[in-house]
Amino acid sequence: MEVLFWGSFFWGVAFLLHLIIWKINLPQKQTKVLLLIFFGTFCIGIIALWFVSTSYFLKFSLITIESFSEYLHICLFFTSLTFAYVVTYPAIEVDSPSLLIIMSIYKAGLEGFDKKKLYEILTDDILVKPRIKDLIVGNMVYMDMDMDKLKLTKKGVFFVRIFIMYRKLMNAQKGG
């Protein structure tokens, strides 16, 4: 029970910090900042928990951790929650084409949504340019000004190879 409590508590505190920081100022490298917030909060929290658990006077007042394996379980639980959130975060960070289509149809109500309007909404300014900007900010690609072309960085090549290997492993076909 302690593992669930402390892992959830630390994650909840990190999530609240994330919301507060995003309300104050939206960072450029959002994934990197998310990881810093979550794992920074966890490190501070686990150190504080260890201090409280080893303190004779405070030991009986809180849910304490008795063994190293419990700390390890808290770490695994917290890390799993954090990576699950970080992996799904891009889905809420920017609008996906499917989400834009569904929201447009929903807003139209019973009248339905005109197909021509859909093509007016789904432009490169909405779908492509924000993603290119994110790739540049994330140091996955850079703009070769001489040739006016986007090129992969070493980091971008590394990530592309991971996805290619995964698609081959899953025997996935080309396409979205």
Chimera marker file (.cmm) of the C-alpha trace (Angstrom):
<marker_set name="trace">
<marker id="1" x="0.000" y="0.000" z="0.000" r="1" g="1" b="0" radius="0.5"/>
<marker id="2" x="2.891" y="2.358" z="0.795" r="1" g="1" b="0" radius="0.5"/>
<marker id="3" x="4.327" y="1.933" z="-2.706" r="1" g="1" b="0" radius="0.5"/>
<marker id="4" x="1.034" y="2.928" z="-4.326" r="1" g="1" b="0" radius="0.5"/>
<marker id="5" x="0.557" y="5.833" z="-1.926" r="1" g="1" b="0" radius="0.5"/>
<marker id="6" x="4.035" y="7.360" z="-2.253" r="1" g="1" b="0" radius="0.5"/>
<marker id="7" x="4.414" y="6.702" z="-5.971" r="1" g="1" b="0" radius="0.5"/>
<marker id="8" x="1.034" y="8.323" z="-6.655" r="1" g="1" b="0" radius="0.5"/>
<marker id="9" x="1.737" y="11.164" z="-4.231" r="1" g="1" b="0" radius="0.5"/>
<marker id="10" x="5.080" y="12.057" z="-5.833" r="1" g="1" b="0" radius="0.5"/>
<marker id="11" x="3.553" y="11.815" z="-9.307" r="1" g="1" b="0" radius="0.5"/>
<marker id="12" x="0.614" y="14.011" z="-8.288" r="1" g="1" b="0" radius="0.5"/>
<marker id="13" x="2.933" y="16.668" z="-6.848" r="1" g="1" b="0" radius="0.5"/>
<marker id="14" x="5.019" y="16.620" z="-10.034" r="1" g="1" b="0" radius="0.5"/>
<marker id="15" x="1.873" y="16.895" z="-12.161" r="1" g="1" b="0" radius="0.5"/>
<marker id="16" x="0.667" y="19.912" z="-10.153" r="1" g="1" b="0" radius="0.5"/>
<marker id="17" x="4.079" y="21.570" z="-10.559" r="1" g="1" b="0" radius="0.5"/>
<marker id="18" x="3.875" y="20.863" z="-14.280" r="1" g="1" b="0" radius="0.5"/>
<marker id="19" x="0.454" y="22.550" z="-14.508" r="1" g="1" b="0" radius="0.5"/>
<marker id="20" x="1.629" y="25.574" z="-12.508" r="1" g="1" b="0" radius="0.5"/>
<marker id="21" x="4.770" y="26.018" z="-14.603" r="1" g="1" b="0" radius="0.5"/>
<marker id="22" x="2.787" y="25.667" z="-17.851" r="1" g="1" b="0" radius="0.5"/>
<marker id="23" x="0.314" y="28.329" z="-16.654" r="1" g="1" b="0" radius="0.5"/>
<marker id="24" x="3.159" y="30.723" z="-15.836" r="1" g="1" b="0" radius="0.5"/>
<marker id="25" x="5.248" y="30.156" z="-18.955" r="1" g="1" b="0" radius="0.5"/>
<marker id="26" x="5.021" y="27.439" z="-21.596" r="1" g="1" b="0" radius="0.5"/>
<marker id="27" x="8.577" y="26.135" z="-22.134" r="1" g="1" b="0" radius="0.5"/>
<marker id="28" x="10.022" y="25.634" z="-25.605" r="1" g="1" b="0" radius="0.5"/>
<marker id="29" x="11.434" y="22.156" z="-24.976" r="1" g="1" b="0" radius="0.5"/>
<marker id="30" x="8.367" y="20.784" z="-23.264" r="1" g="1" b="0" radius="0.5"/>
<marker id="31" x="9.353" y="17.111" z="-23.074" r="1" g="1" b="0" radius="0.5"/>
<marker id="32" x="12.738" y="17.901" z="-21.576" r="1" g="1" b="0" radius="0.5"/>
<marker id="33" x="11.184" y="20.222" z="-18.992" r="1" g="1" b="0" radius="0.5"/>
<marker id="34" x="8.509" y="17.618" z="-18.186" r="1" g="1" b="0" radius="0.5"/>
<marker id="35" x="11.187" y="15.022" z="-17.465" r="1" g="1" b="0" radius="0.5"/>
<marker id="36" x="13.119" y="17.495" z="-15.320" r="1" g="1" b="0" radius="0.5"/>
<marker id="37" x="10.022" y="18.415" z="-13.321" r="1" g="1" b="0" radius="0.5"/>
<marker id="38" x="8.892" y="14.840" z="-12.766" r="1" g="1" b="0" radius="0.5"/>
<marker id="39" x="12.251" y="13.272" z="-11.943" r="1" g="1" b="0" radius="0.5"/>
<marker id="40" x="13.418" y="16.322" z="-9.973" r="1" g="1" b="0" radius="0.5"/>
<marker id="41" x="10.281" y="16.130" z="-7.855" r="1" g="1" b="0" radius="0.5"/>
<marker id="42" x="10.777" y="12.405" z="-7.420" r="1" g="1" b="0" radius="0.5"/>
<marker id="43" x="14.403" y="12.744" z="-6.301" r="1" g="1" b="0" radius="0.5"/>
<marker id="44" x="13.539" y="15.422" z="-3.756" r="1" g="1" b="0" radius="0.5"/>
<marker id="45" x="10.533" y="13.406" z="-2.586" r="1" g="1" b="0" radius="0.5"/>
<marker id="46" x="12.395" y="10.122" z="-2.196" r="1" g="1" b="0" radius="0.5"/>
<marker id="47" x="15.196" y="11.831" z="-0.237" r="1" g="1" b="0" radius="0.5"/>
<marker id="48" x="12.613" y="13.489" z="2.024" r="1" g="1" b="0" radius="0.5"/>
<marker id="49" x="10.816" y="10.165" z="2.479" r="1" g="1" b="0" radius="0.5"/>
<marker id="50" x="14.069" y="8.443" z="3.397" r="1" g="1" b="0" radius="0.5"/>
<marker id="51" x="14.839" y="11.186" z="5.922" r="1" g="1" b="0" radius="0.5"/>
<marker id="52" x="11.398" y="10.931" z="7.488" r="1" g="1" b="0" radius="0.5"/>
<marker id="53" x="11.474" y="7.122" z="7.497" r="1" g="1" b="0" radius="0.5"/>
<marker id="54" x="14.844" y="7.038" z="9.253" r="1" g="1" b="0" radius="0.5"/>
<marker id="55" x="14.004" y="9.782" z="11.751" r="1" g="1" b="0" radius="0.5"/>
<marker id="56" x="13.071" y="8.245" z="15.090" r="1" g="1" b="0" radius="0.5"/>
<marker id="57" x="10.648" y="11.030" z="16.049" r="1" g="1" b="0" radius="0.5"/>
<marker id="58" x="8.771" y="11.210" z="12.749" r="1" g="1" b="0" radius="0.5"/>
<marker id="59" x="8.763" y="7.511" z="11.940" r="1" g="1" b="0" radius="0.5"/>
<marker id="60" x="5.422" y="6.658" z="13.522" r="1" g="1" b="0" radius="0.5"/>
<marker id="61" x="3.490" y="9.697" z="12.306" r="1" g="1" b="0" radius="0.5"/>
<marker id="62" x="3.489" y="8.923" z="8.573" r="1" g="1" b="0" radius="0.5"/>
<marker id="63" x="3.254" y="5.993" z="6.220" r="1" g="1" b="0" radius="0.5"/>
<marker id="64" x="6.915" y="4.986" z="6.250" r="1" g="1" b="0" radius="0.5"/>
<marker id="65" x="9.068" y="2.769" z="4.075" r="1" g="1" b="0" radius="0.5"/>
<marker id="66" x="10.945" y="-0.034" z="5.779" r="1" g="1" b="0" radius="0.5"/>
<marker id="67" x="13.085" y="-1.671" z="3.085" r="1" g="1" b="0" radius="0.5"/>
<marker id="68" x="15.182" y="-0.873" z="0.043" r="1" g="1" b="0" radius="0.5"/>
<marker id="69" x="12.917" y="-3.020" z="-2.134" r="1" g="1" b="0" radius="0.5"/>
<marker id="70" x="9.987" y="-0.723" z="-1.335" r="1" g="1" b="0" radius="0.5"/>
<marker id="71" x="12.012" y="2.282" z="-2.480" r="1" g="1" b="0" radius="0.5"/>
<marker id="72" x="12.835" y="0.383" z="-5.658" r="1" g="1" b="0" radius="0.5"/>
<marker id="73" x="9.155" y="-0.428" z="-6.219" r="1" g="1" b="0" radius="0.5"/>
<marker id="74" x="8.196" y="3.220" z="-5.697" r="1" g="1" b="0" radius="0.5"/>
<marker id="75" x="10.864" y="4.190" z="-8.249" r="1" g="1" b="0" radius="0.5"/>
<marker id="76" x="9.588" y="1.674" z="-10.811" r="1" g="1" b="0" radius="0.5"/>
<marker id="77" x="5.956" y="2.673" z="-10.283" r="1" g="1" b="0" radius="0.5"/>
<marker id="78" x="6.726" y="6.405" z="-10.520" r="1" g="1" b="0" radius="0.5"/>
<marker id="79" x="8.947" y="5.941" z="-13.589" r="1" g="1" b="0" radius="0.5"/>
<marker id="80" x="6.250" y="3.885" z="-15.332" r="1" g="1" b="0" radius="0.5"/>
<marker id="81" x="3.605" y="6.546" z="-14.680" r="1" g="1" b="0" radius="0.5"/>
<marker id="82" x="5.941" y="9.315" z="-15.781" r="1" g="1" b="0" radius="0.5"/>
<marker id="83" x="7.003" y="7.667" z="-19.040" r="1" g="1" b="0" radius="0.5"/>
<marker id="84" x="3.389" y="6.780" z="-19.850" r="1" g="1" b="0" radius="0.5"/>
<marker id="85" x="2.451" y="10.443" z="-19.385" r="1" g="1" b="0" radius="0.5"/>
<marker id="86" x="5.443" y="11.797" z="-21.339" r="1" g="1" b="0" radius="0.5"/>
<marker id="87" x="4.747" y="9.437" z="-24.245" r="1" g="1" b="0" radius="0.5"/>
<marker id="88" x="1.080" y="10.478" z="-24.431" r="1" g="1" b="0" radius="0.5"/>
<marker id="89" x="1.744" y="14.180" z="-23.800" r="1" g="1" b="0" radius="0.5"/>
<marker id="90" x="2.331" y="15.070" z="-27.491" r="1" g="1" b="0" radius="0.5"/>
<marker id="91" x="-1.242" y="13.955" z="-28.221" r="1" g="1" b="0" radius="0.5"/>
<marker id="92" x="-2.534" y="16.814" z="-26.059" r="1" g="1" b="0" radius="0.5"/>
<marker id="93" x="0.306" y="19.211" z="-26.862" r="1" g="1" b="0" radius="0.5"/>
<marker id="94" x="-0.868" y="19.905" z="-30.417" r="1" g="1" b="0" radius="0.5"/>
<marker id="95" x="-4.066" y="19.149" z="-32.281" r="1" g="1" b="0" radius="0.5"/>
<marker id="96" x="-3.994" y="15.948" z="-34.279" r="1" g="1" b="0" radius="0.5"/>
<marker id="97" x="-5.803" y="15.812" z="-37.632" r="1" g="1" b="0" radius="0.5"/>
<marker id="98" x="-8.277" y="13.265" z="-36.259" r="1" g="1" b="0" radius="0.5"/>
<marker id="99" x="-9.019" y="15.443" z="-33.227" r="1" g="1" b="0" radius="0.5"/>
<marker id="100" x="-9.550" y="18.525" z="-35.407" r="1" g="1" b="0" radius="0.5"/>
<marker id="101" x="-11.967" y="16.611" z="-37.658" r="1" g="1" b="0" radius="0.5"/>
<marker id="102" x="-13.949" y="15.166" z="-34.753" r="1" g="1" b="0" radius="0.5"/>
<marker id="103" x="-14.121" y="18.501" z="-32.900" r="1" g="1" b="0" radius="0.5"/>
<marker id="104" x="-15.284" y="20.304" z="-36.060" r="1" g="1" b="0" radius="0.5"/>
<marker id="105" x="-18.036" y="17.741" z="-36.646" r="1" g="1" b="0" radius="0.5"/>
<marker id="106" x="-19.032" y="17.920" z="-32.969" r="1" g="1" b="0" radius="0.5"/>
<marker id="107" x="-19.277" y="21.727" z="-33.032" r="1" g="1" b="0" radius="0.5"/>
<marker id="108" x="-21.429" y="21.582" z="-36.171" r="1" g="1" b="0" radius="0.5"/>
<marker id="109" x="-24.011" y="19.575" z="-34.235" r="1" g="1" b="0" radius="0.5"/>
<marker id="110" x="-26.999" y="18.018" z="-35.960" r="1" g="1" b="0" radius="0.5"/>
<marker id="111" x="-26.497" y="20.116" z="-39.095" r="1" g="1" b="0" radius="0.5"/>
<marker id="112" x="-23.327" y="18.196" z="-39.931" r="1" g="1" b="0" radius="0.5"/>
<marker id="113" x="-20.040" y="19.603" z="-41.140" r="1" g="1" b="0" radius="0.5"/>
<marker id="114" x="-19.443" y="20.677" z="-44.728" r="1" g="1" b="0" radius="0.5"/>
<marker id="115" x="-16.611" y="18.691" z="-46.287" r="1" g="1" b="0" radius="0.5"/>
<marker id="116" x="-15.303" y="21.782" z="-48.104" r="1" g="1" b="0" radius="0.5"/>
<marker id="117" x="-14.894" y="23.616" z="-44.781" r="1" g="1" b="0" radius="0.5"/>
<marker id="118" x="-12.853" y="20.689" z="-43.539" r="1" g="1" b="0" radius="0.5"/>
<marker id="119" x="-10.284" y="21.183" z="-46.286" r="1" g="1" b="0" radius="0.5"/>
<marker id="120" x="-10.138" y="24.883" z="-45.422" r="1" g="1" b="0" radius="0.5"/>
<marker id="121" x="-9.387" y="24.070" z="-41.766" r="1" g="1" b="0" radius="0.5"/>
<marker id="122" x="-6.812" y="21.323" z="-42.338" r="1" g="1" b="0" radius="0.5"/>
<marker id="123" x="-3.978" y="23.438" z="-43.749" r="1" g="1" b="0" radius="0.5"/>
<marker id="124" x="-0.208" y="23.182" z="-43.496" r="1" g="1" b="0" radius="0.5"/>
<marker id="125" x="-0.277" y="26.045" z="-40.976" r="1" g="1" b="0" radius="0.5"/>
<marker id="126" x="-2.300" y="23.822" z="-38.636" r="1" g="1" b="0" radius="0.5"/>
<marker id="127" x="-0.942" y="20.352" z="-39.420" r="1" g="1" b="0" radius="0.5"/>
<marker id="128" x="2.590" y="20.519" z="-40.796" r="1" g="1" b="0" radius="0.5"/>
<marker id="129" x="4.335" y="23.742" z="-39.747" r="1" g="1" b="0" radius="0.5"/>
<marker id="130" x="3.856" y="23.299" z="-35.964" r="1" g="1" b="0" radius="0.5"/>
<marker id="131" x="5.341" y="19.812" z="-36.177" r="1" g="1" b="0" radius="0.5"/>
<marker id="132" x="8.336" y="21.039" z="-38.187" r="1" g="1" b="0" radius="0.5"/>
<marker id="133" x="8.879" y="23.739" z="-35.560" r="1" g="1" b="0" radius="0.5"/>
<marker id="134" x="8.725" y="21.100" z="-32.802" r="1" g="1" b="0" radius="0.5"/>
<marker id="135" x="11.288" y="18.940" z="-34.630" r="1" g="1" b="0" radius="0.5"/>
<marker id="136" x="13.640" y="21.915" z="-34.985" r="1" g="1" b="0" radius="0.5"/>
<marker id="137" x="13.212" y="22.941" z="-31.326" r="1" g="1" b="0" radius="0.5"/>
<marker id="138" x="13.758" y="19.311" z="-30.275" r="1" g="1" b="0" radius="0.5"/>
<marker id="139" x="17.014" y="19.197" z="-32.278" r="1" g="1" b="0" radius="0.5"/>
<marker id="140" x="15.723" y="16.362" z="-34.464" r="1" g="1" b="0" radius="0.5"/>
<marker id="141" x="16.079" y="18.342" z="-37.690" r="1" g="1" b="0" radius="0.5"/>
<marker id="142" x="17.703" y="21.568" z="-38.822" r="1" g="1" b="0" radius="0.5"/>
<marker id="143" x="17.144" y="23.877" z="-41.766" r="1" g="1" b="0" radius="0.5"/>
<marker id="144" x="20.011" y="23.912" z="-44.280" r="1" g="1" b="0" radius="0.5"/>
<marker id="145" x="19.728" y="27.557" z="-45.338" r="1" g="1" b="0" radius="0.5"/>
<marker id="146" x="21.951" y="27.135" z="-48.415" r="1" g="1" b="0" radius="0.5"/>
<marker id="147" x="19.713" y="24.475" z="-49.919" r="1" g="1" b="0" radius="0.5"/>
<marker id="148" x="16.459" y="25.461" z="-48.165" r="1" g="1" b="0" radius="0.5"/>
<marker id="149" x="16.007" y="21.866" z="-47.012" r="1" g="1" b="0" radius="0.5"/>
<marker id="150" x="15.292" y="20.154" z="-43.734" r="1" g="1" b="0" radius="0.5"/>
<marker id="151" x="17.954" y="17.668" z="-42.644" r="1" g="1" b="0" radius="0.5"/>
<marker id="152" x="18.136" y="15.181" z="-39.794" r="1" g="1" b="0" radius="0.5"/>
<marker id="153" x="20.501" y="15.740" z="-36.891" r="1" g="1" b="0" radius="0.5"/>
<marker id="154" x="22.312" y="12.821" z="-35.209" r="1" g="1" b="0" radius="0.5"/>
<marker id="155" x="19.534" y="12.768" z="-32.631" r="1" g="1" b="0" radius="0.5"/>
<marker id="156" x="16.934" y="12.641" z="-35.419" r="1" g="1" b="0" radius="0.5"/>
<marker id="157" x="18.727" y="9.782" z="-37.172" r="1" g="1" b="0" radius="0.5"/>
<marker id="158" x="18.843" y="7.861" z="-33.887" r="1" g="1" b="0" radius="0.5"/>
<marker id="159" x="15.082" y="8.236" z="-33.343" r="1" g="1" b="0" radius="0.5"/>
<marker id="160" x="14.238" y="7.389" z="-36.955" r="1" g="1" b="0" radius="0.5"/>
<marker id="161" x="16.285" y="4.188" z="-36.676" r="1" g="1" b="0" radius="0.5"/>
<marker id="162" x="14.372" y="3.210" z="-33.532" r="1" g="1" b="0" radius="0.5"/>
<marker id="163" x="11.048" y="3.629" z="-35.344" r="1" g="1" b="0" radius="0.5"/>
<marker id="164" x="12.277" y="1.809" z="-38.453" r="1" g="1" b="0" radius="0.5"/>
<marker id="165" x="13.487" y="-1.083" z="-36.317" r="1" g="1" b="0" radius="0.5"/>
<marker id="166" x="10.189" y="-1.151" z="-34.406" r="1" g="1" b="0" radius="0.5"/>
<marker id="167" x="8.126" y="-1.110" z="-37.617" r="1" g="1" b="0" radius="0.5"/>
<marker id="168" x="10.205" y="-3.965" z="-39.030" r="1" g="1" b="0" radius="0.5"/>
<marker id="169" x="9.800" y="-5.893" z="-35.797" r="1" g="1" b="0" radius="0.5"/>
<marker id="170" x="6.010" y="-5.426" z="-35.951" r="1" g="1" b="0" radius="0.5"/>
<marker id="171" x="5.923" y="-6.053" z="-39.701" r="1" g="1" b="0" radius="0.5"/>
<marker id="172" x="4.074" y="-2.758" z="-40.080" r="1" g="1" b="0" radius="0.5"/>
<marker id="173" x="3.175" y="-1.492" z="-43.531" r="1" g="1" b="0" radius="0.5"/>
<marker id="174" x="4.029" y="1.988" z="-44.780" r="1" g="1" b="0" radius="0.5"/>
<marker id="175" x="1.466" y="4.658" z="-44.056" r="1" g="1" b="0" radius="0.5"/>
<marker id="176" x="-0.248" y="6.237" z="-41.081" r="1" g="1" b="0" radius="0.5"/>
<link id1="1" id2="2" r="1" g="1" b="0" radius="0.2"/>
<link id1="2" id2="3" r="1" g="1" b="0" radius="0.2"/>
<link id1="3" id2="4" r="1" g="1" b="0" radius="0.2"/>
<link id1="4" id2="5" r="1" g="1" b="0" radius="0.2"/>
<link id1="5" id2="6" r="1" g="1" b="0" radius="0.2"/>
<link id1="6" id2="7" r="1" g="1" b="0" radius="0.2"/>
<link id1="7" id2="8" r="1" g="1" b="0" radius="0.2"/>
<link id1="8" id2="9" r="1" g="1" b="0" radius="0.2"/>
<link id1="9" id2="10" r="1" g="1" b="0" radius="0.2"/>
<link id1="10" id2="11" r="1" g="1" b="0" radius="0.2"/>
<link id1="11" id2="12" r="1" g="1" b="0" radius="0.2"/>
<link id1="12" id2="13" r="1" g="1" b="0" radius="0.2"/>
<link id1="13" id2="14" r="1" g="1" b="0" radius="0.2"/>
<link id1="14" id2="15" r="1" g="1" b="0" radius="0.2"/>
<link id1="15" id2="16" r="1" g="1" b="0" radius="0.2"/>
<link id1="16" id2="17" r="1" g="1" b="0" radius="0.2"/>
<link id1="17" id2="18" r="1" g="1" b="0" radius="0.2"/>
<link id1="18" id2="19" r="1" g="1" b="0" radius="0.2"/>
<link id1="19" id2="20" r="1" g="1" b="0" radius="0.2"/>
<link id1="20" id2="21" r="1" g="1" b="0" radius="0.2"/>
<link id1="21" id2="22" r="1" g="1" b="0" radius="0.2"/>
<link id1="22" id2="23" r="1" g="1" b="0" radius="0.2"/>
<link id1="23" id2="24" r="1" g="1" b="0" radius="0.2"/>
<link id1="24" id2="25" r="1" g="1" b="0" radius="0.2"/>
<link id1="25" id2="26" r="1" g="1" b="0" radius="0.2"/>
<link id1="26" id2="27" r="1" g="1" b="0" radius="0.2"/>
<link id1="27" id2="28" r="1" g="1" b="0" radius="0.2"/>
<link id1="28" id2="29" r="1" g="1" b="0" radius="0.2"/>
<link id1="29" id2="30" r="1" g="1" b="0" radius="0.2"/>
<link id1="30" id2="31" r="1" g="1" b="0" radius="0.2"/>
<link id1="31" id2="32" r="1" g="1" b="0" radius="0.2"/>
<link id1="32" id2="33" r="1" g="1" b="0" radius="0.2"/>
<link id1="33" id2="34" r="1" g="1" b="0" radius="0.2"/>
<link id1="34" id2="35" r="1" g="1" b="0" radius="0.2"/>
<link id1="35" id2="36" r="1" g="1" b="0" radius="0.2"/>
<link id1="36" id2="37" r="1" g="1" b="0" radius="0.2"/>
<link id1="37" id2="38" r="1" g="1" b="0" radius="0.2"/>
<link id1="38" id2="39" r="1" g="1" b="0" radius="0.2"/>
<link id1="39" id2="40" r="1" g="1" b="0" radius="0.2"/>
<link id1="40" id2="41" r="1" g="1" b="0" radius="0.2"/>
<link id1="41" id2="42" r="1" g="1" b="0" radius="0.2"/>
<link id1="42" id2="43" r="1" g="1" b="0" radius="0.2"/>
<link id1="43" id2="44" r="1" g="1" b="0" radius="0.2"/>
<link id1="44" id2="45" r="1" g="1" b="0" radius="0.2"/>
<link id1="45" id2="46" r="1" g="1" b="0" radius="0.2"/>
<link id1="46" id2="47" r="1" g="1" b="0" radius="0.2"/>
<link id1="47" id2="48" r="1" g="1" b="0" radius="0.2"/>
<link id1="48" id2="49" r="1" g="1" b="0" radius="0.2"/>
<link id1="49" id2="50" r="1" g="1" b="0" radius="0.2"/>
<link id1="50" id2="51" r="1" g="1" b="0" radius="0.2"/>
<link id1="51" id2="52" r="1" g="1" b="0" radius="0.2"/>
<link id1="52" id2="53" r="1" g="1" b="0" radius="0.2"/>
<link id1="53" id2="54" r="1" g="1" b="0" radius="0.2"/>
<link id1="54" id2="55" r="1" g="1" b="0" radius="0.2"/>
<link id1="55" id2="56" r="1" g="1" b="0" radius="0.2"/>
<link id1="56" id2="57" r="1" g="1" b="0" radius="0.2"/>
<link id1="57" id2="58" r="1" g="1" b="0" radius="0.2"/>
<link id1="58" id2="59" r="1" g="1" b="0" radius="0.2"/>
<link id1="59" id2="60" r="1" g="1" b="0" radius="0.2"/>
<link id1="60" id2="61" r="1" g="1" b="0" radius="0.2"/>
<link id1="61" id2="62" r="1" g="1" b="0" radius="0.2"/>
<link id1="62" id2="63" r="1" g="1" b="0" radius="0.2"/>
<link id1="63" id2="64" r="1" g="1" b="0" radius="0.2"/>
<link id1="64" id2="65" r="1" g="1" b="0" radius="0.2"/>
<link id1="65" id2="66" r="1" g="1" b="0" radius="0.2"/>
<link id1="66" id2="67" r="1" g="1" b="0" radius="0.2"/>
<link id1="67" id2="68" r="1" g="1" b="0" radius="0.2"/>
<link id1="68" id2="69" r="1" g="1" b="0" radius="0.2"/>
<link id1="69" id2="70" r="1" g="1" b="0" radius="0.2"/>
<link id1="70" id2="71" r="1" g="1" b="0" radius="0.2"/>
<link id1="71" id2="72" r="1" g="1" b="0" radius="0.2"/>
<link id1="72" id2="73" r="1" g="1" b="0" radius="0.2"/>
<link id1="73" id2="74" r="1" g="1" b="0" radius="0.2"/>
<link id1="74" id2="75" r="1" g="1" b="0" radius="0.2"/>
<link id1="75" id2="76" r="1" g="1" b="0" radius="0.2"/>
<link id1="76" id2="77" r="1" g="1" b="0" radius="0.2"/>
<link id1="77" id2="78" r="1" g="1" b="0" radius="0.2"/>
<link id1="78" id2="79" r="1" g="1" b="0" radius="0.2"/>
<link id1="79" id2="80" r="1" g="1" b="0" radius="0.2"/>
<link id1="80" id2="81" r="1" g="1" b="0" radius="0.2"/>
<link id1="81" id2="82" r="1" g="1" b="0" radius="0.2"/>
<link id1="82" id2="83" r="1" g="1" b="0" radius="0.2"/>
<link id1="83" id2="84" r="1" g="1" b="0" radius="0.2"/>
<link id1="84" id2="85" r="1" g="1" b="0" radius="0.2"/>
<link id1="85" id2="86" r="1" g="1" b="0" radius="0.2"/>
<link id1="86" id2="87" r="1" g="1" b="0" radius="0.2"/>
<link id1="87" id2="88" r="1" g="1" b="0" radius="0.2"/>
<link id1="88" id2="89" r="1" g="1" b="0" radius="0.2"/>
<link id1="89" id2="90" r="1" g="1" b="0" radius="0.2"/>
<link id1="90" id2="91" r="1" g="1" b="0" radius="0.2"/>
<link id1="91" id2="92" r="1" g="1" b="0" radius="0.2"/>
<link id1="92" id2="93" r="1" g="1" b="0" radius="0.2"/>
<link id1="93" id2="94" r="1" g="1" b="0" radius="0.2"/>
<link id1="94" id2="95" r="1" g="1" b="0" radius="0.2"/>
<link id1="95" id2="96" r="1" g="1" b="0" radius="0.2"/>
<link id1="96" id2="97" r="1" g="1" b="0" radius="0.2"/>
<link id1="97" id2="98" r="1" g="1" b="0" radius="0.2"/>
<link id1="98" id2="99" r="1" g="1" b="0" radius="0.2"/>
<link id1="99" id2="100" r="1" g="1" b="0" radius="0.2"/>
<link id1="100" id2="101" r="1" g="1" b="0" radius="0.2"/>
<link id1="101" id2="102" r="1" g="1" b="0" radius="0.2"/>
<link id1="102" id2="103" r="1" g="1" b="0" radius="0.2"/>
<link id1="103" id2="104" r="1" g="1" b="0" radius="0.2"/>
<link id1="104" id2="105" r="1" g="1" b="0" radius="0.2"/>
<link id1="105" id2="106" r="1" g="1" b="0" radius="0.2"/>
<link id1="106" id2="107" r="1" g="1" b="0" radius="0.2"/>
<link id1="107" id2="108" r="1" g="1" b="0" radius="0.2"/>
<link id1="108" id2="109" r="1" g="1" b="0" radius="0.2"/>
<link id1="109" id2="110" r="1" g="1" b="0" radius="0.2"/>
<link id1="110" id2="111" r="1" g="1" b="0" radius="0.2"/>
<link id1="111" id2="112" r="1" g="1" b="0" radius="0.2"/>
<link id1="112" id2="113" r="1" g="1" b="0" radius="0.2"/>
<link id1="113" id2="114" r="1" g="1" b="0" radius="0.2"/>
<link id1="114" id2="115" r="1" g="1" b="0" radius="0.2"/>
<link id1="115" id2="116" r="1" g="1" b="0" radius="0.2"/>
<link id1="116" id2="117" r="1" g="1" b="0" radius="0.2"/>
<link id1="117" id2="118" r="1" g="1" b="0" radius="0.2"/>
<link id1="118" id2="119" r="1" g="1" b="0" radius="0.2"/>
<link id1="119" id2="120" r="1" g="1" b="0" radius="0.2"/>
<link id1="120" id2="121" r="1" g="1" b="0" radius="0.2"/>
<link id1="121" id2="122" r="1" g="1" b="0" radius="0.2"/>
<link id1="122" id2="123" r="1" g="1" b="0" radius="0.2"/>
<link id1="123" id2="124" r="1" g="1" b="0" radius="0.2"/>
<link id1="124" id2="125" r="1" g="1" b="0" radius="0.2"/>
<link id1="125" id2="126" r="1" g="1" b="0" radius="0.2"/>
<link id1="126" id2="127" r="1" g="1" b="0" radius="0.2"/>
<link id1="127" id2="128" r="1" g="1" b="0" radius="0.2"/>
<link id1="128" id2="129" r="1" g="1" b="0" radius="0.2"/>
<link id1="129" id2="130" r="1" g="1" b="0" radius="0.2"/>
<link id1="130" id2="131" r="1" g="1" b="0" radius="0.2"/>
<link id1="131" id2="132" r="1" g="1" b="0" radius="0.2"/>
<link id1="132" id2="133" r="1" g="1" b="0" radius="0.2"/>
<link id1="133" id2="134" r="1" g="1" b="0" radius="0.2"/>
<link id1="134" id2="135" r="1" g="1" b="0" radius="0.2"/>
<link id1="135" id2="136" r="1" g="1" b="0" radius="0.2"/>
<link id1="136" id2="137" r="1" g="1" b="0" radius="0.2"/>
<link id1="137" id2="138" r="1" g="1" b="0" radius="0.2"/>
<link id1="138" id2="139" r="1" g="1" b="0" radius="0.2"/>
<link id1="139" id2="140" r="1" g="1" b="0" radius="0.2"/>
<link id1="140" id2="141" r="1" g="1" b="0" radius="0.2"/>
<link id1="141" id2="142" r="1" g="1" b="0" radius="0.2"/>
<link id1="142" id2="143" r="1" g="1" b="0" radius="0.2"/>
<link id1="143" id2="144" r="1" g="1" b="0" radius="0.2"/>
<link id1="144" id2="145" r="1" g="1" b="0" radius="0.2"/>
<link id1="145" id2="146" r="1" g="1" b="0" radius="0.2"/>
<link id1="146" id2="147" r="1" g="1" b="0" radius="0.2"/>
<link id1="147" id2="148" r="1" g="1" b="0" radius="0.2"/>
<link id1="148" id2="149" r="1" g="1" b="0" radius="0.2"/>
<link id1="149" id2="150" r="1" g="1" b="0" radius="0.2"/>
<link id1="150" id2="151" r="1" g="1" b="0" radius="0.2"/>
<link id1="151" id2="152" r="1" g="1" b="0" radius="0.2"/>
<link id1="152" id2="153" r="1" g="1" b="0" radius="0.2"/>
<link id1="153" id2="154" r="1" g="1" b="0" radius="0.2"/>
<link id1="154" id2="155" r="1" g="1" b="0" radius="0.2"/>
<link id1="155" id2="156" r="1" g="1" b="0" radius="0.2"/>
<link id1="156" id2="157" r="1" g="1" b="0" radius="0.2"/>
<link id1="157" id2="158" r="1" g="1" b="0" radius="0.2"/>
<link id1="158" id2="159" r="1" g="1" b="0" radius="0.2"/>
<link id1="159" id2="160" r="1" g="1" b="0" radius="0.2"/>
<link id1="160" id2="161" r="1" g="1" b="0" radius="0.2"/>
<link id1="161" id2="162" r="1" g="1" b="0" radius="0.2"/>
<link id1="162" id2="163" r="1" g="1" b="0" radius="0.2"/>
<link id1="163" id2="164" r="1" g="1" b="0" radius="0.2"/>
<link id1="164" id2="165" r="1" g="1" b="0" radius="0.2"/>
<link id1="165" id2="166" r="1" g="1" b="0" radius="0.2"/>
<link id1="166" id2="167" r="1" g="1" b="0" radius="0.2"/>
<link id1="167" id2="168" r="1" g="1" b="0" radius="0.2"/>
<link id1="168" id2="169" r="1" g="1" b="0" radius="0.2"/>
<link id1="169" id2="170" r="1" g="1" b="0" radius="0.2"/>
<link id1="170" id2="171" r="1" g="1" b="0" radius="0.2"/>
<link id1="171" id2="172" r="1" g="1" b="0" radius="0.2"/>
<link id1="172" id2="173" r="1" g="1" b="0" radius="0.2"/>
<link id1="173" id2="174" r="1" g="1" b="0" radius="0.2"/>
<link id1="174" id2="175" r="1" g="1" b="0" radius="0.2"/>
<link id1="175" id2="176" r="1" g="1" b="0" radius="0.2"/>
</marker_set>
